[in-house]
């Protein structure tokens, strides 16, 4: 699972990689943070992910048959997510007679035994297409696209932007269509690109949208202050190549067109390892901002959700700064697997759009493309944009940069006339965005319809009422006049990420997004949890659906314990310090950051617990406390609550947790002790009566499959 090796890797890499500047205190604190599995999914190595994809590919034909697909349809494995208990969610794209099917994607959900339990469809069931022979030629389709373009003026097609024959399955009746890309003058500059889909029989326009999901507007870039950059050293000096983050390279595009940012691109290289001046007079300054922002975004996804890069394959996407001329835009382009940042224009003093939340926003467009691939039009387009706003903001919080505090304003560092591009707490404040759902949500620009999901996320995280966050005023005003408290941004983000990666598809609309997030909340916190209830309240607060009945009780639903078992510290006369872990690591020594309040697992009592092992690879770790005074009378015992979750099968002990007292093993537990909830364990300490002892939990995992040992409420008495 490799959830706690980030710091070790960083230390090792620092021996060979250069550092551009001194680290600030928040950089150091962030680097030492534990990487915890997020949204219930295992971390997978590149090899492990490929093996899972290969397995999904081998199952594709059988799966297609089980789902009742037609003989001309094929499933192509795109992504696989594996639960901590071994259940799988396999995302497939679909082809029809070899043609890509737009809106044909689906997610197959399998239990840990491989049984197909359910399917999430973009277009439900088998495809019925009148024919696969177009009446229009490619040239006719291109001309129709040029005539029909609405996002660009003087639209033109080029050899690089040829029309492609596809099956359009977004509507109720699938049709043969051409997908053409046209270029012309638009909001993103002289080379704005637009996709136009036309019926291959009639030439009627089926859909059209901007190709590059973007965050545009006036701005002055970002001065992130004195930060650390990961660079690479070669024979002639240093380059902005970040080997710790998938070998991400930041290039100077040298004003290459946005349709081909690599055309004139050059690497940033120099003999010294100090970059930028904090001013736009140095071309390196924008590159520093981009490199820092993309690294923080990578770290956020890795340390929060176990996601290794945009496509979860450990590969970094190249980034280009100084793209085009007078470009008020920044965007991710899946066709080149790259990100581009413009320098702005005379409207904003020609300052680059390289803000921290912009970097998080654009890289998150890549994550969306690699998962749900939400169509960039209609309601799904609004959800696409909102996803980038949500995680762009979360990256800001995660980075904890002193010059750009976390908040729910988008582009607040870009010096817009009203101080931001968008506000998640009050989307309608910009005069264009929607705060509340209505039937017109699918007809407005996706940057404005995104306000509905942005508002939902803010209310889920922070609740209603006025507050100051990151030094900026926020006011969660619901559309229905309700009042409630939020569940916190981390839980809200975990729910959104799980919904995006597991239950959303290319055609998901707002109603389906509500269903997806409610299911994700149930998966993570329980069907009767307070978290799921607040999710339903937040959707109702943006005029979508009604709230579920209040389940009452605490914020989350802990795993079940045996009937009548106590919760909290089972022995108030505990000789241990902080046996319930509610004071964090106080009193304990840990070889990894095991003591946590991560919401990806549940405590037995309270909110803190110890999470040991769960790597899925060969590893050891220890958790210990010294100088424990064992009672001198009676029958002293060590008691604790243990939950074991494993991918292993059978009774053979492959992964173990040993209890050692003064170096001697007094009890051993293993994958064979797997349990649905916490089980109380008791170890006789009579042999140590009256002594001062050292207690140690020692975990060991073999090279295959993972086992998690959760420990809570430890007592000696």
C-alpha positions, -999 to 999 in steps of 0.1 A, spaced: 0 0 0 30 22 5 10 48 24 39 60 47 70 59 25 67 95 11 92 110 36 117 82 32 115 87 -6 120 124 -2 151 120 20 166 95 -5 158 117 -35 173 148 -18 207 131 -20 206 133 -58 182 162 -65 189 199 -61 170 223 -40 162 257 -53 156 276 -20 154 272 17 123 254 30 98 274 50 85 259 82 52 249 66 70 231 38 89 210 64 58 202 83 39 192 52 68 169 40 66 149 72 29 144 71 18 108 69 3 96 36 -30 80 45 -52 59 22 -81 81 11 -117 74 1 -113 37 10 -90 27 -18 -57 9 -17 -25 25 -30 -12 6 -60 23 5 -75 27 11 -112 32 -26 -118 2 -35 -95 -21 -11 -113 -11 -25 -147 -17 -60 -134 -52 -49 -123 -58 -33 -157 -46 -65 -175 -70 -86 -154 -99 -62 -162 -89 -65 -199 -91 -103 -197 -125 -101 -181 -138 -76 -206 -154 -100 -231 -171 -120 -203 -182 -88 -186 -197 -75 -219 -217 -107 -223 -229 -106 -187 -241 -70 -192 -260 -80 -223 -240 -58 -247 -243 -65 -285 -218 -84 -307 -204 -52 -322 -196 -37 -288 -162 -40 -270 -151 -29 -235 -117 -13 -231 -103 -12 -195 -95 24 -185 -90 23 -147 -93 1 -117 -97 11 -80 -93 -16 -53 -110 -13 -20 -92 -20 13 -112 -53 15 -103 -63 -21 -135 -52 -38 -129 -37 -73 -144 -9 -93 -134 -13 -130 -140 16 -154 -144 7 -190 -147 27 -222 -168 13 -250 -164 9 -288 -189 0 -314 -176 -16 -346 -142 -2 -336 -155 34 -332 -152 53 -299 -185 57 -281 -189 91 -266 -210 86 -235 -205 48 -236 -184 45 -205 -194 24 -175 -181 12 -141 -184 -24 -131 -184 -30 -93 -171 -64 -81 -170 -79 -47 -137 -91 -32 -146 -126 -45 -148 -112 -80 -186 -114 -83 -202 -86 -103 -225 -67 -79 -237 -37 -99 -229 -14 -128 -229 24 -132 -237 34 -168 -232 65 -188 -256 50 -214 -276 22 -200 -276 -11 -218 -267 -23 -253 -262 2 -281 -286 2 -311 -272 23 -339 -289 26 -373 -256 20 -392 -219 26 -392 -216 42 -427 -218 80 -426 -236 99 -453 -214 130 -447 -178 129 -457 -150 140 -433 -147 172 -453 -184 179 -451 -183 173 -414 -154 198 -410 -173 225 -430 -204 219 -409 -184 223 -377 -168 255 -390 -203 270 -398 -218 259 -365 -191 270 -340 -204 293 -314 -175 297 -290 -150 309 -316 -151 334 -345 -138 327 -380 -136 290 -371 -113 268 -392 -101 232 -392 -65 222 -398 -46 190 -405 -40 187 -368 -77 190 -360 -93 165 -383 -128 152 -379 -132 118 -362 -161 94 -367 -177 83 -334 -209 70 -319 -227 97 -300 -245 79 -271 -251 109 -248 -287 113 -260 -314 87 -256 -309 73 -291 -272 66 -301 -263 80 -336 -232 80 -358 -215 114 -356 -184 133 -364 -163 150 -337 -144 179 -352 -121 205 -335 -122 240 -349 -99 269 -340 -106 306 -340 -108 338 -319 -124 333 -286 -122 340 -249 -90 321 -246 -73 341 -273 -67 340 -310 -63 302 -310 -92 291 -289 -104 256 -297 -139 242 -298 -152 207 -303 -183 204 -325 -202 171 -328 -225 168 -358 -248 140 -369 -230 120 -396 -262 116 -416 -279 150 -414 -251 174 -403 -272 186 -373 -252 199 -344 -254 175 -314 -231 193 -290 -203 219 -289 -179 230 -262 -145 244 -256 -118 218 -259 -96 230 -231 -113 232 -197 -98 264 -185 -98 290 -158 -96 323 -175 -95 359 -164 -72 388 -155 -45 381 -130 -10 388 -118 2 352 -112 13 342 -78 44 349 -57 45 319 -35 74 332 -15 106 314 -6 98 277 -14 115 245 -20 116 230 -55 126 196 -66 150 199 -95 174 175 -114 211 178 -119 229 169 -151 264 173 -165 259 210 -173 237 221 -144 201 219 -133 167 217 -149 132 221 -136 125 184 -137 108 171 -106 117 134 -102 98 131 -70 66 138 -88 66 116 -118 95 135 -135 72 165 -142 90 190 -164 82 227 -166 91 241 -200 93 276 -213 69 275 -243 84 305 -258 50 317 -270 41 286 -289 4 285 -299 -19 270 -273 -28 243 -298 8 231 -297 26 245 -266 56 223 -273 63 238 -307 91 262 -296 95 249 -261 128 248 -242 137 234 -209 146 257 -180 182 250 -173 211 268 -157 244 262 -139 231 273 -105 201 260 -86 183 292 -77 153 301 -98 132 332 -104 132 366 -88 96 369 -78 90 392 -106 77 387 -142 109 403 -155 124 368 -150 109 341 -171 118 316 -144 93 332 -119 62 318 -135 80 284 -138 87 284 -100 50 290 -93 39 263 -117 65 237 -104 55 244 -68 18 243 -75 19 211 -95 41 194 -69 16 204 -41 -13 191 -62 5 158 -68 13 155 -30 -23 163 -21 -37 135 -43 -10 111 -33 -11 117 5 -49 121 7 -62 96 -18 -33 73 -26 -34 86 -62 -1 87 -80 -4 114 -105 -31 124 -129 -37 90 -144 -27 71 -112 3 56 -131 31 76 -115 38 96 -146 40 134 -145 24 156 -172 46 182 -187 37 219 -180 43 249 -203 45 285 -191 46 316 -214 22 300 -238 9 319 -268 7 357 -268 -17 378 -247 -32 346 -233 -56 351 -204 -59 314 -198 -45 283 -182 -57 248 -191 -52 211 -191 -53 192 -225 -58 155 -223 -48 151 -260 -12 161 -252 -14 151 -215 0 185 -206 -8 218 -189 -4 253 -202 -2 286 -185 -6 319 -203 11 352 -194 -21 373 -193 -25 404 -214 -24 442 -212 -56 440 -192 -37 427 -163 -2 440 -168 9 409 -187 12 388 -156 11 350 -157 -19 329 -146 1 306 -123 -18 309 -90 -16 279 -66 -53 271 -69 -51 275 -107 -24 248 -108 -46 225 -86 -76 233 -107 -59 224 -140 -42 192 -128 -76 182 -114 -91 185 -149 -66 157 -157 -78 136 -128 -114 140 -140 -104 131 -175 -87 99 -162 -118 90 -140 -154 100 -147 -143 120 -178 -173 143 -174 -185 157 -207 -175 194 -208 -210 206 -216 -244 208 -199 -247 197 -163 -218 173 -165 -196 202 -177 -206 222 -146 -197 192 -124 -163 189 -143 -155 226 -135 -167 223 -99 -145 193 -94 -115 214 -104 -126 242 -81 -131 219 -52 -97 202 -54 -80 235 -64 -92 249 -31 -82 217 -13 -47 220 -27 -45 256 -13 -55 243 22 -30 214 19 -1 236 8 -5 258 38 16 285 21 20 316 42 14 339 11 -17 321 -1 -38 308 27 -65 282 21 -100 295 13 -130 288 -9 -124 317 -33 -111 307 -68 -84 329 -83 -83 353 -54 -46 360 -61 -54 370 -97 -64 406 -88 -98 404 -104 -120 435 -102 -142 419 -75 -113 400 -59 -119 365 -73 -130 345 -103 -156 325 -83 -167 320 -47 -178 286 -35 -196 299 -4 -217 323 -24 -214 316 -62 -241 340 -73 -220 369 -58 -202 373 -92 -235 381 -109 -233 351 -133 -228 318 -114 -257 297 -101 -259 291 -63 -291 271 -66 -302 243 -89 -327 250 -116 -338 235 -149 -316 260 -168 -284 246 -152 -276 227 -184 -280 257 -206 -255 281 -189 -217 283 -193 -201 254 -173 -181 279 -153 -214 293 -140 -233 261 -136 -204 248 -115 -216 271 -88 -243 246 -78 -217 219 -69 -193 244 -55 -220 257 -32 -230 221 -22 -194 213 -14 -189 244 7 -221 238 27 -211 201 32 -177 211 45 -184 243 65 -222 244 70 -242 276 70 -235 310 85 -208 336 83 -171 329 91 -137 340 81 -115 315 63 -80 322 51 -85 358 61 -115 362 37 -152 365 46 -174 335 38 -211 331 42 -228 298 35 -262 310 26 -285 280 17 -313 284 -9 -339 269 14 -332 289 46 -319 259 65 -291 260 91 -267 232 99 -230 225 107 -206 210 81 -186 178 84 -152 194 76 -135 199 43 -114 166 45 -145 144 48 -163 164 21 -134 160 -2 -131 122 4 -168 119 -4 -165 139 -36 -134 120 -47 -150 86 -41 -181 97 -60 -160 110 -89 -138 80 -92 -163 53 -84 -198 63 -93 -197 92 -118 -195 87 -156 -192 110 -186 -229 118 -186 -235 123 -149 -259 152 -142 -267 170 -109 -293 145 -99 -270 116 -105 -242 135 -87 -264 137 -56 -270 99 -58 -232 93 -63 -222 114 -33 -249 98 -10 -236 64 -20 -200 75 -14 -209 89 20 -226 56 29 -195 36 18 -172 57 39 -192 65 69 -223 43 69 -258 45 55 -271 60 88 -241 83 94 -243 120 102 -220 125 72 -245 111 48 -273 131 64 -253 163 60 -246 155 24 -284 152 18 -289 185 37 -264 203 16 -280 191 -17 -314 202 -4 -298 236 5 -289 241 -32 -324 231 -42 -317 195 -52 -337 168 -35 -348 167 1 -328 159 32 -328 124 47 -342 118 82 -317 129 109 -301 97 122 -290 115 154 -259 105 172 -223 114 166 -206 127 134 -195 93 122 -205 57 125 -177 36 141 -173 -1 133 -195 -24 153 -182 -39 186 -195 -70 203 -228 -65 221 -224 -49 255 -187 -40 250 -175 -8 265 -163 22 244 -136 47 251 -108 37 275 -119 4 289 -100 9 322 -99 42 340 -70 29 361 -48 27 330 -11 25 337 -5 36 301 -3 72 289 -28 81 263 -40 46 258 -70 58 237 -48 79 214 -71 109 218 -40 130 225 -24 120 193 11 105 196 16 117 232 33 90 252 40 68 222 70 62 200 61 52 164 83 41 135 57 55 111 29 79 115 5 52 127 -15 72 152 -42 90 133 -77 104 132 -80 97 95 -116 93 84 -107 65 61 -109 41 90 -129 43 122 -118 44 158 -132 21 184 -139 50 208 -133 87 202 -117 97 169 -81 87 172 -66 52 167 -35 34 156 -33 22 120 -5 -3 115 5 -20 82 -16 -22 51 11 -17 25 6 -47 3 44 -50 1 72 -62 24 73 -39 54 78 -37 92 68 -10 117 66 -6 155 45 13 180 57 14 216 56 29 251 82 26 278 83 27 316 48 13 322 42 4 358 24 -30 359 2 -33 390 18 -52 419 -13 -70 430 -41 -90 415 -40 -104 379 -27 -75 358 -36 -76 321 -30 -58 289 -63 -52 271 -69 -35 237 -93 -35 208 -82 -48 175 -97 -48 140 -80 -68 113 -88 -63 76 -70 -83 50 -67 -92 13 -53 -126 23 -74 -158 24 -71 -189 44 -57 -196 79 -20 -192 70 -4 -163 89 13 -142 62 11 -108 79 15 -105 117 11 -81 146 31 -92 176 28 -78 212 62 -76 228 69 -69 265 105 -62 274 115 -77 240 96 -110 245 66 -118 224 35 -124 245 9 -126 218 7 -128 180 -22 -119 157 -24 -122 119 -44 -120 88 -62 -151 100 -77 -130 128 -97 -108 103 -128 -94 118 -158 -73 107 -154 -49 136 -132 -43 166 -126 -73 189 -112 -70 225 -79 -88 231 -65 -96 266 -29 -106 274 -20 -119 309 8 -98 325 10 -117 357 46 -126 350 55 -89 351 35 -80 383 51 -50 400 76 -44 373 82 -14 350 81 -27 314 83 -16 278 54 -24 255 57 -28 218 33 -36 189 54 -49 160 38 -53 126 53 -73 97 39 -77 62 51 -100 34 55 -89 -3 20 -98 -14 -15 -85 -5 -22 -62 24 -34 -66 60 -45 -37 82 -43 -38 119 -63 -11 137 -56 -7 175 -75 14 200 -82 18 237 -51 1 250 -50 -4 288 -27 -20 314 -43 -26 347 
